[in-house]
């Protein structure tokens, strides 16, 4: 799955409609709990901004491109694209 960028003013609402399989909410890599049919998750921007640390020679976007594989055009079955 790829990330989606929305305006800071956006409120995102997701409702679980499926009755099949197990659904687990994960936020920033941490397990948030199991979801059941009819559960709703609503999220919006925080009241306070997050302060980020910047290291010399690395831009925020270059780190995102590397970690999220933005712009990566290798086929999904390419062994060199695994394990990063």
HTML snippet that shows the backbone in 3Dmol.js (N, CA, C, O; Angstrom):
<script src="https://3Dmol.org/build/3Dmol-min.js"></script>
<div id="view" style="width:600px;height:400px;position:relative"></div>
<script>
const pdb = `
ATOM      1  N   UNK A   1       0.842  -1.173   0.000  1.00  0.00           N
ATOM      2  CA  UNK A   1       0.000   0.000   0.000  1.00  0.00           C
ATOM      3  C   UNK A   1       0.887   1.237   0.000  1.00  0.00           C
ATOM      4  O   UNK A   1       1.973   1.240   0.580  1.00  0.00           O
ATOM      5  N   UNK A   2       0.419   2.261  -0.644  1.00  0.00           N
ATOM      6  CA  UNK A   2       1.149   3.521  -0.723  1.00  0.00           C
ATOM      7  C   UNK A   2       0.463   4.575   0.128  1.00  0.00           C
ATOM      8  O   UNK A   2      -0.751   4.518   0.325  1.00  0.00           O
ATOM      9  N   UNK A   3       1.218   5.527   0.631  1.00  0.00           N
ATOM     10  CA  UNK A   3       0.619   6.591   1.439  1.00  0.00           C
ATOM     11  C   UNK A   3      -0.249   7.516   0.592  1.00  0.00           C
ATOM     12  O   UNK A   3      -0.094   7.595  -0.626  1.00  0.00           O
ATOM     13  N   UNK A   4      -1.152   8.203   1.253  1.00  0.00           N
ATOM     14  CA  UNK A   4      -2.030   9.176   0.612  1.00  0.00           C
ATOM     15  C   UNK A   4      -1.819  10.510   1.324  1.00  0.00           C
ATOM     16  O   UNK A   4      -1.786  10.560   2.553  1.00  0.00           O
ATOM     17  N   UNK A   5      -1.676  11.580   0.564  1.00  0.00           N
ATOM     18  CA  UNK A   5      -1.480  12.910   1.138  1.00  0.00           C
ATOM     19  C   UNK A   5      -2.786  13.678   1.010  1.00  0.00           C
ATOM     20  O   UNK A   5      -3.356  13.767  -0.077  1.00  0.00           O
ATOM     21  N   UNK A   6      -3.259  14.233   2.123  1.00  0.00           N
ATOM     22  CA  UNK A   6      -4.501  15.007   2.140  1.00  0.00           C
ATOM     23  C   UNK A   6      -4.230  16.357   2.806  1.00  0.00           C
ATOM     24  O   UNK A   6      -3.239  16.498   3.523  1.00  0.00           O
ATOM     25  N   UNK A   7      -5.085  17.341   2.583  1.00  0.00           N
ATOM     26  CA  UNK A   7      -4.894  18.645   3.239  1.00  0.00           C
ATOM     27  C   UNK A   7      -4.973  18.523   4.760  1.00  0.00           C
ATOM     28  O   UNK A   7      -5.633  17.621   5.277  1.00  0.00           O
ATOM     29  N   UNK A   8      -4.317  19.408   5.464  1.00  0.00           N
ATOM     30  CA  UNK A   8      -4.329  19.389   6.932  1.00  0.00           C
ATOM     31  C   UNK A   8      -5.741  19.543   7.491  1.00  0.00           C
ATOM     32  O   UNK A   8      -6.014  19.113   8.611  1.00  0.00           O
ATOM     33  N   UNK A   9      -6.619  20.140   6.736  1.00  0.00           N
ATOM     34  CA  UNK A   9      -7.989  20.355   7.203  1.00  0.00           C
ATOM     35  C   UNK A   9      -8.881  19.119   7.024  1.00  0.00           C
ATOM     36  O   UNK A   9     -10.026  19.112   7.477  1.00  0.00           O
ATOM     37  N   UNK A  10      -8.368  18.087   6.374  1.00  0.00           N
ATOM     38  CA  UNK A  10      -9.175  16.893   6.072  1.00  0.00           C
ATOM     39  C   UNK A  10      -9.480  16.083   7.328  1.00  0.00           C
ATOM     40  O   UNK A  10      -8.640  15.954   8.218  1.00  0.00           O
ATOM     41  N   UNK A  11     -10.673  15.550   7.383  1.00  0.00           N
ATOM     42  CA  UNK A  11     -11.066  14.581   8.400  1.00  0.00           C
ATOM     43  C   UNK A  11     -11.318  13.277   7.653  1.00  0.00           C
ATOM     44  O   UNK A  11     -12.126  13.231   6.725  1.00  0.00           O
ATOM     45  N   UNK A  12     -10.628  12.223   8.058  1.00  0.00           N
ATOM     46  CA  UNK A  12     -10.743  10.943   7.371  1.00  0.00           C
ATOM     47  C   UNK A  12     -11.579  10.004   8.233  1.00  0.00           C
ATOM     48  O   UNK A  12     -11.302   9.803   9.415  1.00  0.00           O
ATOM     49  N   UNK A  13     -12.614   9.434   7.609  1.00  0.00           N
ATOM     50  CA  UNK A  13     -13.504   8.504   8.296  1.00  0.00           C
ATOM     51  C   UNK A  13     -13.472   7.167   7.556  1.00  0.00           C
ATOM     52  O   UNK A  13     -13.655   7.119   6.339  1.00  0.00           O
ATOM     53  N   UNK A  14     -13.240   6.093   8.291  1.00  0.00           N
ATOM     54  CA  UNK A  14     -13.216   4.756   7.718  1.00  0.00           C
ATOM     55  C   UNK A  14     -14.146   3.881   8.552  1.00  0.00           C
ATOM     56  O   UNK A  14     -14.085   3.886   9.781  1.00  0.00           O
ATOM     57  N   UNK A  15     -15.012   3.125   7.862  1.00  0.00           N
ATOM     58  CA  UNK A  15     -15.922   2.207   8.560  1.00  0.00           C
ATOM     59  C   UNK A  15     -15.666   0.790   8.055  1.00  0.00           C
ATOM     60  O   UNK A  15     -15.530   0.563   6.853  1.00  0.00           O
ATOM     61  N   UNK A  16     -15.601  -0.152   8.983  1.00  0.00           N
ATOM     62  CA  UNK A  16     -15.395  -1.553   8.635  1.00  0.00           C
ATOM     63  C   UNK A  16     -16.731  -2.131   8.176  1.00  0.00           C
ATOM     64  O   UNK A  16     -17.684  -2.199   8.952  1.00  0.00           O
ATOM     65  N   UNK A  17     -16.794  -2.545   6.910  1.00  0.00           N
ATOM     66  CA  UNK A  17     -18.015  -3.116   6.354  1.00  0.00           C
ATOM     67  C   UNK A  17     -17.925  -4.633   6.212  1.00  0.00           C
ATOM     68  O   UNK A  17     -18.944  -5.323   6.237  1.00  0.00           O
ATOM     69  N   UNK A  18     -16.721  -5.143   6.064  1.00  0.00           N
ATOM     70  CA  UNK A  18     -16.525  -6.576   5.826  1.00  0.00           C
ATOM     71  C   UNK A  18     -16.865  -7.395   7.062  1.00  0.00           C
ATOM     72  O   UNK A  18     -16.600  -6.987   8.193  1.00  0.00           O
ATOM     73  N   UNK A  19     -17.450  -8.547   6.823  1.00  0.00           N
ATOM     74  CA  UNK A  19     -17.735  -9.489   7.906  1.00  0.00           C
ATOM     75  C   UNK A  19     -16.745 -10.655   7.869  1.00  0.00           C
ATOM     76  O   UNK A  19     -16.824 -11.570   8.689  1.00  0.00           O
ATOM     77  N   UNK A  20     -15.826 -10.617   6.926  1.00  0.00           N
ATOM     78  CA  UNK A  20     -14.877 -11.718   6.748  1.00  0.00           C
ATOM     79  C   UNK A  20     -13.479 -11.294   7.144  1.00  0.00           C
ATOM     80  O   UNK A  20     -13.080 -10.148   6.941  1.00  0.00           O
ATOM     81  N   UNK A  21     -12.748 -12.225   7.705  1.00  0.00           N
ATOM     82  CA  UNK A  21     -11.352 -11.981   8.046  1.00  0.00           C
ATOM     83  C   UNK A  21     -11.188 -11.125   9.281  1.00  0.00           C
ATOM     84  O   UNK A  21     -12.149 -10.585   9.828  1.00  0.00           O
ATOM     85  N   UNK A  22      -9.944 -11.017   9.703  1.00  0.00           N
ATOM     86  CA  UNK A  22      -9.614 -10.247  10.898  1.00  0.00           C
ATOM     87  C   UNK A  22      -9.075  -8.874  10.483  1.00  0.00           C
ATOM     88  O   UNK A  22      -8.275  -8.773   9.553  1.00  0.00           O
ATOM     89  N   UNK A  23      -9.509  -7.838  11.164  1.00  0.00           N
ATOM     90  CA  UNK A  23      -9.036  -6.472  10.889  1.00  0.00           C
ATOM     91  C   UNK A  23      -8.296  -5.968  12.126  1.00  0.00           C
ATOM     92  O   UNK A  23      -8.791  -6.066  13.248  1.00  0.00           O
ATOM     93  N   UNK A  24      -7.098  -5.425  11.895  1.00  0.00           N
ATOM     94  CA  UNK A  24      -6.305  -4.887  12.990  1.00  0.00           C
ATOM     95  C   UNK A  24      -5.884  -3.473  12.624  1.00  0.00           C
ATOM     96  O   UNK A  24      -5.361  -3.244  11.533  1.00  0.00           O
ATOM     97  N   UNK A  25      -6.105  -2.533  13.517  1.00  0.00           N
ATOM     98  CA  UNK A  25      -5.701  -1.144  13.313  1.00  0.00           C
ATOM     99  C   UNK A  25      -4.249  -0.991  13.757  1.00  0.00           C
ATOM    100  O   UNK A  25      -3.882  -1.380  14.866  1.00  0.00           O
ATOM    101  N   UNK A  26      -3.430  -0.418  12.875  1.00  0.00           N
ATOM    102  CA  UNK A  26      -2.035  -0.140  13.191  1.00  0.00           C
ATOM    103  C   UNK A  26      -1.786   1.340  12.951  1.00  0.00           C
ATOM    104  O   UNK A  26      -2.116   1.863  11.887  1.00  0.00           O
ATOM    105  N   UNK A  27      -1.206   2.019  13.938  1.00  0.00           N
ATOM    106  CA  UNK A  27      -0.931   3.450  13.832  1.00  0.00           C
ATOM    107  C   UNK A  27       0.556   3.670  14.084  1.00  0.00           C
ATOM    108  O   UNK A  27       1.078   3.314  15.140  1.00  0.00           O
ATOM    109  N   UNK A  28       1.228   4.261  13.100  1.00  0.00           N
ATOM    110  CA  UNK A  28       2.673   4.518  13.195  1.00  0.00           C
ATOM    111  C   UNK A  28       3.450   3.276  13.594  1.00  0.00           C
ATOM    112  O   UNK A  28       4.388   3.355  14.387  1.00  0.00           O
ATOM    113  N   UNK A  29       3.061   2.121  13.045  1.00  0.00           N
ATOM    114  CA  UNK A  29       3.770   0.880  13.301  1.00  0.00           C
ATOM    115  C   UNK A  29       3.420   0.211  14.612  1.00  0.00           C
ATOM    116  O   UNK A  29       3.982  -0.836  14.932  1.00  0.00           O
ATOM    117  N   UNK A  30       2.509   0.782  15.380  1.00  0.00           N
ATOM    118  CA  UNK A  30       2.116   0.200  16.665  1.00  0.00           C
ATOM    119  C   UNK A  30       0.696  -0.337  16.571  1.00  0.00           C
ATOM    120  O   UNK A  30      -0.188   0.302  15.999  1.00  0.00           O
ATOM    121  N   UNK A  31       0.490  -1.511  17.134  1.00  0.00           N
ATOM    122  CA  UNK A  31      -0.839  -2.108  17.117  1.00  0.00           C
ATOM    123  C   UNK A  31      -1.809  -1.264  17.934  1.00  0.00           C
ATOM    124  O   UNK A  31      -1.516  -0.897  19.072  1.00  0.00           O
ATOM    125  N   UNK A  32      -2.953  -0.962  17.355  1.00  0.00           N
ATOM    126  CA  UNK A  32      -3.944  -0.160  18.058  1.00  0.00           C
ATOM    127  C   UNK A  32      -5.148  -0.958  18.507  1.00  0.00           C
ATOM    128  O   UNK A  32      -5.947  -0.470  19.305  1.00  0.00           O
ATOM    129  N   UNK A  33      -5.294  -2.178  18.011  1.00  0.00           N
ATOM    130  CA  UNK A  33      -6.402  -3.016  18.437  1.00  0.00           C
ATOM    131  C   UNK A  33      -7.140  -3.646  17.275  1.00  0.00           C
ATOM    132  O   UNK A  33      -6.945  -3.280  16.116  1.00  0.00           O
ATOM    133  N   UNK A  34      -7.984  -4.593  17.608  1.00  0.00           N
ATOM    134  CA  UNK A  34      -8.791  -5.299  16.615  1.00  0.00           C
ATOM    135  C   UNK A  34     -10.035  -4.485  16.292  1.00  0.00           C
ATOM    136  O   UNK A  34     -10.605  -3.812  17.151  1.00  0.00           O
ATOM    137  N   UNK A  35     -10.439  -4.567  15.028  1.00  0.00           N
ATOM    138  CA  UNK A  35     -11.652  -3.886  14.583  1.00  0.00           C
ATOM    139  C   UNK A  35     -12.695  -4.926  14.204  1.00  0.00           C
ATOM    140  O   UNK A  35     -12.364  -6.014  13.734  1.00  0.00           O
ATOM    141  N   UNK A  36     -13.955  -4.578  14.414  1.00  0.00           N
ATOM    142  CA  UNK A  36     -15.063  -5.459  14.067  1.00  0.00           C
ATOM    143  C   UNK A  36     -15.991  -4.744  13.108  1.00  0.00           C
ATOM    144  O   UNK A  36     -15.925  -3.523  12.961  1.00  0.00           O
ATOM    145  N   UNK A  37     -16.859  -5.508  12.452  1.00  0.00           N
ATOM    146  CA  UNK A  37     -17.827  -4.941  11.523  1.00  0.00           C
ATOM    147  C   UNK A  37     -18.605  -3.824  12.219  1.00  0.00           C
ATOM    148  O   UNK A  37     -19.099  -3.996  13.333  1.00  0.00           O
ATOM    149  N   UNK A  38     -18.705  -2.688  11.547  1.00  0.00           N
ATOM    150  CA  UNK A  38     -19.424  -1.542  12.099  1.00  0.00           C
ATOM    151  C   UNK A  38     -18.545  -0.555  12.848  1.00  0.00           C
ATOM    152  O   UNK A  38     -18.972   0.569  13.110  1.00  0.00           O
ATOM    153  N   UNK A  39     -17.311  -0.954  13.203  1.00  0.00           N
ATOM    154  CA  UNK A  39     -16.397  -0.026  13.884  1.00  0.00           C
ATOM    155  C   UNK A  39     -16.030   1.107  12.937  1.00  0.00           C
ATOM    156  O   UNK A  39     -15.940   0.914  11.724  1.00  0.00           O
ATOM    157  N   UNK A  40     -15.819   2.285  13.500  1.00  0.00           N
ATOM    158  CA  UNK A  40     -15.408   3.453  12.720  1.00  0.00           C
ATOM    159  C   UNK A  40     -14.126   4.031  13.301  1.00  0.00           C
ATOM    160  O   UNK A  40     -13.931   4.082  14.516  1.00  0.00           O
ATOM    161  N   UNK A  41     -13.261   4.462  12.391  1.00  0.00           N
ATOM    162  CA  UNK A  41     -12.026   5.146  12.778  1.00  0.00           C
ATOM    163  C   UNK A  41     -12.092   6.523  12.145  1.00  0.00           C
ATOM    164  O   UNK A  41     -12.266   6.650  10.933  1.00  0.00           O
ATOM    165  N   UNK A  42     -11.953   7.559  12.972  1.00  0.00           N
ATOM    166  CA  UNK A  42     -11.993   8.945  12.488  1.00  0.00           C
ATOM    167  C   UNK A  42     -10.695   9.611  12.916  1.00  0.00           C
ATOM    168  O   UNK A  42     -10.301   9.542  14.080  1.00  0.00           O
ATOM    169  N   UNK A  43     -10.034  10.260  11.954  1.00  0.00           N
ATOM    170  CA  UNK A  43      -8.771  10.917  12.271  1.00  0.00           C
ATOM    171  C   UNK A  43      -8.717  12.301  11.638  1.00  0.00           C
ATOM    172  O   UNK A  43      -9.310  12.549  10.588  1.00  0.00           O
ATOM    173  N   UNK A  44      -7.995  13.189  12.297  1.00  0.00           N
ATOM    174  CA  UNK A  44      -7.799  14.550  11.787  1.00  0.00           C
ATOM    175  C   UNK A  44      -6.427  15.020  12.254  1.00  0.00           C
ATOM    176  O   UNK A  44      -5.755  14.333  13.023  1.00  0.00           O
ATOM    177  N   UNK A  45      -6.022  16.186  11.788  1.00  0.00           N
ATOM    178  CA  UNK A  45      -4.700  16.682  12.183  1.00  0.00           C
ATOM    179  C   UNK A  45      -4.701  17.040  13.672  1.00  0.00           C
ATOM    180  O   UNK A  45      -5.729  17.388  14.253  1.00  0.00           O
ATOM    181  N   UNK A  46      -3.528  16.941  14.253  1.00  0.00           N
ATOM    182  CA  UNK A  46      -3.365  17.235  15.680  1.00  0.00           C
ATOM    183  C   UNK A  46      -3.453  18.733  15.936  1.00  0.00           C
ATOM    184  O   UNK A  46      -3.232  19.552  15.045  1.00  0.00           O
ATOM    185  N   UNK A  47      -3.775  19.057  17.158  1.00  0.00           N
ATOM    186  CA  UNK A  47      -3.866  20.461  17.552  1.00  0.00           C
ATOM    187  C   UNK A  47      -2.488  21.126  17.563  1.00  0.00           C
ATOM    188  O   UNK A  47      -2.360  22.318  17.282  1.00  0.00           O
ATOM    189  N   UNK A  48      -1.454  20.331  17.893  1.00  0.00           N
ATOM    190  CA  UNK A  48      -0.093  20.860  17.979  1.00  0.00           C
ATOM    191  C   UNK A  48       0.788  20.201  16.914  1.00  0.00           C
ATOM    192  O   UNK A  48       0.664  19.000  16.674  1.00  0.00           O
ATOM    193  N   UNK A  49       1.672  20.968  16.277  1.00  0.00           N
ATOM    194  CA  UNK A  49       2.550  20.391  15.250  1.00  0.00           C
ATOM    195  C   UNK A  49       3.615  19.484  15.860  1.00  0.00           C
ATOM    196  O   UNK A  49       3.941  19.595  17.041  1.00  0.00           O
ATOM    197  N   UNK A  50       4.149  18.585  15.037  1.00  0.00           N
ATOM    198  CA  UNK A  50       5.235  17.695  15.445  1.00  0.00           C
ATOM    199  C   UNK A  50       6.551  18.363  15.070  1.00  0.00           C
ATOM    200  O   UNK A  50       6.690  18.893  13.967  1.00  0.00           O
ATOM    201  N   UNK A  51       7.501  18.338  15.970  1.00  0.00           N
ATOM    202  CA  UNK A  51       8.830  18.865  15.663  1.00  0.00           C
ATOM    203  C   UNK A  51       9.707  17.727  15.167  1.00  0.00           C
ATOM    204  O   UNK A  51       9.800  16.683  15.811  1.00  0.00           O
ATOM    205  N   UNK A  52      10.347  17.926  14.028  1.00  0.00           N
ATOM    206  CA  UNK A  52      11.182  16.902  13.428  1.00  0.00           C
ATOM    207  C   UNK A  52      12.651  17.287  13.525  1.00  0.00           C
ATOM    208  O   UNK A  52      13.004  18.464  13.451  1.00  0.00           O
ATOM    209  N   UNK A  53      13.501  16.280  13.692  1.00  0.00           N
ATOM    210  CA  UNK A  53      14.945  16.484  13.720  1.00  0.00           C
ATOM    211  C   UNK A  53      15.462  16.315  12.299  1.00  0.00           C
ATOM    212  O   UNK A  53      15.079  15.374  11.604  1.00  0.00           O
ATOM    213  N   UNK A  54      16.319  17.212  11.869  1.00  0.00           N
ATOM    214  CA  UNK A  54      16.908  17.113  10.532  1.00  0.00           C
ATOM    215  C   UNK A  54      18.405  16.877  10.667  1.00  0.00           C
ATOM    216  O   UNK A  54      19.101  17.585  11.395  1.00  0.00           O
ATOM    217  N   UNK A  55      18.883  15.868   9.951  1.00  0.00           N
ATOM    218  CA  UNK A  55      20.296  15.547   9.957  1.00  0.00           C
ATOM    219  C   UNK A  55      20.956  16.155   8.729  1.00  0.00           C
ATOM    220  O   UNK A  55      20.354  16.168   7.655  1.00  0.00           O
ATOM    221  N   UNK A  56      22.179  16.659   8.862  1.00  0.00           N
ATOM    222  CA  UNK A  56      22.876  17.227   7.708  1.00  0.00           C
ATOM    223  C   UNK A  56      23.000  16.202   6.587  1.00  0.00           C
ATOM    224  O   UNK A  56      23.310  15.037   6.837  1.00  0.00           O
ATOM    225  N   UNK A  57      22.760  16.635   5.357  1.00  0.00           N
ATOM    226  CA  UNK A  57      22.909  15.770   4.198  1.00  0.00           C
ATOM    227  C   UNK A  57      21.697  14.906   3.898  1.00  0.00           C
ATOM    228  O   UNK A  57      21.689  14.185   2.900  1.00  0.00           O
ATOM    229  N   UNK A  58      20.677  14.964   4.736  1.00  0.00           N
ATOM    230  CA  UNK A  58      19.461  14.178   4.494  1.00  0.00           C
ATOM    231  C   UNK A  58      18.260  15.109   4.535  1.00  0.00           C
ATOM    232  O   UNK A  58      18.055  15.838   5.506  1.00  0.00           O
ATOM    233  N   UNK A  59      17.476  15.073   3.476  1.00  0.00           N
ATOM    234  CA  UNK A  59      16.245  15.859   3.515  1.00  0.00           C
ATOM    235  C   UNK A  59      15.102  14.950   3.943  1.00  0.00           C
ATOM    236  O   UNK A  59      15.166  13.734   3.764  1.00  0.00           O
ATOM    237  N   UNK A  60      14.079  15.531   4.496  1.00  0.00           N
ATOM    238  CA  UNK A  60      12.891  14.795   4.924  1.00  0.00           C
ATOM    239  C   UNK A  60      12.333  13.974   3.761  1.00  0.00           C
ATOM    240  O   UNK A  60      11.978  12.808   3.931  1.00  0.00           O
ATOM    241  N   UNK A  61      12.258  14.586   2.587  1.00  0.00           N
ATOM    242  CA  UNK A  61      11.671  13.905   1.441  1.00  0.00           C
ATOM    243  C   UNK A  61      12.559  12.795   0.893  1.00  0.00           C
ATOM    244  O   UNK A  61      12.041  11.799   0.387  1.00  0.00           O
ATOM    245  N   UNK A  62      13.879  12.934   0.978  1.00  0.00           N
ATOM    246  CA  UNK A  62      14.742  11.845   0.519  1.00  0.00           C
ATOM    247  C   UNK A  62      14.599  10.637   1.435  1.00  0.00           C
ATOM    248  O   UNK A  62      14.650   9.502   0.960  1.00  0.00           O
ATOM    249  N   UNK A  63      14.424  10.850   2.724  1.00  0.00           N
ATOM    250  CA  UNK A  63      14.191   9.747   3.659  1.00  0.00           C
ATOM    251  C   UNK A  63      12.853   9.077   3.345  1.00  0.00           C
ATOM    252  O   UNK A  63      12.769   7.849   3.333  1.00  0.00           O
ATOM    253  N   UNK A  64      11.800   9.871   3.088  1.00  0.00           N
ATOM    254  CA  UNK A  64      10.498   9.297   2.733  1.00  0.00           C
ATOM    255  C   UNK A  64      10.582   8.486   1.450  1.00  0.00           C
ATOM    256  O   UNK A  64      10.038   7.384   1.366  1.00  0.00           O
ATOM    257  N   UNK A  65      11.270   9.037   0.443  1.00  0.00           N
ATOM    258  CA  UNK A  65      11.409   8.325  -0.829  1.00  0.00           C
ATOM    259  C   UNK A  65      12.080   6.973  -0.615  1.00  0.00           C
ATOM    260  O   UNK A  65      11.668   5.973  -1.203  1.00  0.00           O
ATOM    261  N   UNK A  66      13.107   6.942   0.220  1.00  0.00           N
ATOM    262  CA  UNK A  66      13.829   5.695   0.463  1.00  0.00           C
ATOM    263  C   UNK A  66      12.964   4.706   1.248  1.00  0.00           C
ATOM    264  O   UNK A  66      12.828   3.552   0.841  1.00  0.00           O
ATOM    265  N   UNK A  67      12.385   5.137   2.354  1.00  0.00           N
ATOM    266  CA  UNK A  67      11.622   4.234   3.220  1.00  0.00           C
ATOM    267  C   UNK A  67      10.310   3.781   2.596  1.00  0.00           C
ATOM    268  O   UNK A  67       9.918   2.626   2.763  1.00  0.00           O
ATOM    269  N   UNK A  68       9.631   4.660   1.886  1.00  0.00           N
ATOM    270  CA  UNK A  68       8.332   4.327   1.310  1.00  0.00           C
ATOM    271  C   UNK A  68       8.429   3.881  -0.144  1.00  0.00           C
ATOM    272  O   UNK A  68       7.421   3.573  -0.780  1.00  0.00           O
ATOM    273  N   UNK A  69       9.658   3.851  -0.660  1.00  0.00           N
ATOM    274  CA  UNK A  69       9.923   3.427  -2.037  1.00  0.00           C
ATOM    275  C   UNK A  69       9.164   4.274  -3.061  1.00  0.00           C
ATOM    276  O   UNK A  69       8.708   3.768  -4.086  1.00  0.00           O
ATOM    277  N   UNK A  70       9.039   5.558  -2.767  1.00  0.00           N
ATOM    278  CA  UNK A  70       8.408   6.460  -3.733  1.00  0.00           C
ATOM    279  C   UNK A  70       9.304   6.558  -4.950  1.00  0.00           C
ATOM    280  O   UNK A  70      10.509   6.769  -4.818  1.00  0.00           O
ATOM    281  N   UNK A  71       8.738   6.410  -6.123  1.00  0.00           N
ATOM    282  CA  UNK A  71       9.509   6.510  -7.347  1.00  0.00           C
ATOM    283  C   UNK A  71      10.237   5.235  -7.701  1.00  0.00           C
ATOM    284  O   UNK A  71      10.935   5.188  -8.714  1.00  0.00           O
ATOM    285  N   UNK A  72      10.092   4.185  -6.885  1.00  0.00           N
ATOM    286  CA  UNK A  72      10.739   2.907  -7.157  1.00  0.00           C
ATOM    287  C   UNK A  72       9.988   2.212  -8.283  1.00  0.00           C
ATOM    288  O   UNK A  72       8.804   1.908  -8.143  1.00  0.00           O
ATOM    289  N   UNK A  73      10.662   1.958  -9.392  1.00  0.00           N
ATOM    290  CA  UNK A  73      10.003   1.390 -10.560  1.00  0.00           C
ATOM    291  C   UNK A  73      10.367  -0.070 -10.799  1.00  0.00           C
ATOM    292  O   UNK A  73       9.983  -0.630 -11.826  1.00  0.00           O
ATOM    293  N   UNK A  74      11.095  -0.700  -9.886  1.00  0.00           N
ATOM    294  CA  UNK A  74      11.434  -2.116 -10.051  1.00  0.00           C
ATOM    295  C   UNK A  74      10.176  -2.969  -9.912  1.00  0.00           C
ATOM    296  O   UNK A  74       9.297  -2.635  -9.118  1.00  0.00           O
ATOM    297  N   UNK A  75      10.073  -4.048 -10.658  1.00  0.00           N
ATOM    298  CA  UNK A  75       8.916  -4.946 -10.539  1.00  0.00           C
ATOM    299  C   UNK A  75       8.824  -5.496  -9.127  1.00  0.00           C
ATOM    300  O   UNK A  75       9.841  -5.675  -8.458  1.00  0.00           O
ATOM    301  N   UNK A  76       7.607  -5.766  -8.673  1.00  0.00           N
ATOM    302  CA  UNK A  76       7.407  -6.282  -7.319  1.00  0.00           C
ATOM    303  C   UNK A  76       8.067  -7.635  -7.097  1.00  0.00           C
ATOM    304  O   UNK A  76       8.421  -7.966  -5.965  1.00  0.00           O
ATOM    305  N   UNK A  77       8.239  -8.428  -8.161  1.00  0.00           N
ATOM    306  CA  UNK A  77       8.863  -9.732  -7.997  1.00  0.00           C
ATOM    307  C   UNK A  77      10.372  -9.673  -8.133  1.00  0.00           C
ATOM    308  O   UNK A  77      11.023 -10.718  -8.140  1.00  0.00           O
ATOM    309  N   UNK A  78      10.952  -8.478  -8.243  1.00  0.00           N
ATOM    310  CA  UNK A  78      12.391  -8.291  -8.335  1.00  0.00           C
ATOM    311  C   UNK A  78      12.993  -8.592  -6.958  1.00  0.00           C
ATOM    312  O   UNK A  78      12.664  -7.895  -5.998  1.00  0.00           O
ATOM    313  N   UNK A  79      13.873  -9.618  -6.822  1.00  0.00           N
ATOM    314  CA  UNK A  79      14.456  -9.980  -5.520  1.00  0.00           C
ATOM    315  C   UNK A  79      15.204  -8.826  -4.859  1.00  0.00           C
ATOM    316  O   UNK A  79      15.267  -8.770  -3.631  1.00  0.00           O
ATOM    317  N   UNK A  80      15.770  -7.908  -5.632  1.00  0.00           N
ATOM    318  CA  UNK A  80      16.507  -6.794  -5.033  1.00  0.00           C
ATOM    319  C   UNK A  80      15.586  -5.775  -4.381  1.00  0.00           C
ATOM    320  O   UNK A  80      16.061  -4.904  -3.652  1.00  0.00           O
ATOM    321  N   UNK A  81      14.264  -5.860  -4.626  1.00  0.00           N
ATOM    322  CA  UNK A  81      13.329  -4.916  -4.009  1.00  0.00           C
ATOM    323  C   UNK A  81      12.807  -5.457  -2.687  1.00  0.00           C
ATOM    324  O   UNK A  81      12.031  -4.779  -2.014  1.00  0.00           O
ATOM    325  N   UNK A  82      13.214  -6.661  -2.297  1.00  0.00           N
ATOM    326  CA  UNK A  82      12.737  -7.280  -1.066  1.00  0.00           C
ATOM    327  C   UNK A  82      13.688  -6.964   0.084  1.00  0.00           C
ATOM    328  O   UNK A  82      14.887  -6.769  -0.116  1.00  0.00           O
ATOM    329  N   UNK A  83      13.123  -6.917   1.303  1.00  0.00           N
ATOM    330  CA  UNK A  83      13.950  -6.799   2.497  1.00  0.00           C
ATOM    331  C   UNK A  83      14.477  -5.439   2.805  1.00  0.00           C
ATOM    332  O   UNK A  83      15.353  -5.333   3.663  1.00  0.00           O
ATOM    333  N   UNK A  84      14.017  -4.377   2.177  1.00  0.00           N
ATOM    334  CA  UNK A  84      14.501  -3.026   2.466  1.00  0.00           C
ATOM    335  C   UNK A  84      13.714  -2.428   3.592  1.00  0.00           C
ATOM    336  O   UNK A  84      13.969  -1.291   3.987  1.00  0.00           O
TER     337      UNK A  84
END
`;
const viewer = $3Dmol.createViewer("view");
viewer.addModel(pdb, "pdb");
viewer.setStyle({}, {cartoon: {color: "spectrum"}});
viewer.zoomTo();
viewer.render();
</script>
